[in-house]
Amino acid sequence: MFFVSEEFLRKYQEEGEAVQTIDKAVPVGRELFEDTGGKKEHNLKKRREAGGGA
């Protein structure tokens, strides 16, 4: 399931197509959040910084 704005939905209903810009923001073959390490890595880093080990 995903959510879209009312503006996006209205434009899609009127024109029957949707222009997406993610391919302009993120080159093909790259990931949108590739440098984040994911939630698990984030949590481990925060624990280490807080002195919690792991």
C-alpha positions as a Markdown table, in Angstrom:
| # | Residue | x | y | z |
|---|---|---|---|---|
| 1 | Met | 0.0 | 0.0 | 0.0 |
| 2 | Phe | 1.2 | 3.5 | -0.7 |
| 3 | Phe | -0.2 | 7.0 | -0.3 |
| 4 | Val | -0.3 | 9.9 | -2.8 |
| 5 | Ser | -1.3 | 13.5 | -2.4 |
| 6 | Glu | -4.7 | 14.6 | -3.4 |
| 7 | Glu | -3.1 | 16.9 | -6.0 |
| 8 | Phe | -1.2 | 13.9 | -7.5 |
| 9 | Leu | -4.4 | 11.8 | -7.6 |
| 10 | Arg | -6.5 | 14.6 | -9.1 |
| 11 | Lys | -3.9 | 15.2 | -11.8 |
| 12 | Tyr | -3.7 | 11.5 | -12.5 |
| 13 | Gln | -7.5 | 11.2 | -12.8 |
| 14 | Glu | -7.7 | 14.2 | -15.1 |
| 15 | Glu | -4.8 | 13.4 | -17.4 |
| 16 | Gly | -4.6 | 9.6 | -17.1 |
| 17 | Glu | -0.9 | 9.6 | -16.5 |
| 18 | Ala | 1.6 | 10.5 | -13.9 |
| 19 | Val | 5.0 | 12.1 | -14.3 |
| 20 | Gln | 7.5 | 10.9 | -11.7 |
| 21 | Thr | 10.7 | 12.6 | -10.9 |
| 22 | Ile | 12.6 | 10.0 | -8.8 |
| 23 | Asp | 14.6 | 9.0 | -11.9 |
| 24 | Lys | 15.8 | 12.6 | -12.1 |
| 25 | Ala | 16.6 | 12.8 | -8.4 |
| 26 | Val | 18.4 | 9.4 | -8.2 |
| 27 | Pro | 20.3 | 8.2 | -11.2 |
| 28 | Val | 19.4 | 4.8 | -12.6 |
| 29 | Gly | 21.3 | 2.0 | -10.8 |
| 30 | Arg | 21.6 | 4.0 | -7.5 |
| 31 | Glu | 19.5 | 3.6 | -4.4 |
| 32 | Leu | 17.6 | 6.5 | -2.8 |
| 33 | Phe | 18.9 | 5.7 | 0.7 |
| 34 | Glu | 22.1 | 3.8 | -0.1 |
| 35 | Asp | 24.3 | 5.7 | 2.3 |
| 36 | Thr | 22.2 | 5.4 | 5.4 |
| 37 | Gly | 23.1 | 1.8 | 6.4 |
| 38 | Gly | 19.5 | 1.1 | 7.4 |
| 39 | Lys | 17.7 | 1.3 | 10.6 |
| 40 | Lys | 19.6 | -1.5 | 12.3 |
| 41 | Glu | 22.9 | 0.1 | 11.6 |
| 42 | His | 21.6 | 3.4 | 12.8 |
| 43 | Asn | 20.4 | 1.9 | 16.1 |
| 44 | Leu | 23.7 | 0.1 | 16.7 |
| 45 | Lys | 25.6 | 3.4 | 16.0 |
| 46 | Lys | 23.4 | 5.3 | 18.5 |
| 47 | Arg | 23.9 | 2.6 | 21.2 |
| 48 | Arg | 27.7 | 2.8 | 20.7 |
| 49 | Glu | 27.6 | 6.6 | 20.9 |
| 50 | Ala | 25.5 | 6.4 | 24.1 |
| 51 | Gly | 28.0 | 3.9 | 25.7 |
| 52 | Gly | 25.6 | 1.0 | 25.4 |
| 53 | Gly | 28.0 | -1.3 | 23.7 |
| 54 | Ala | 26.7 | -3.8 | 21.0 |
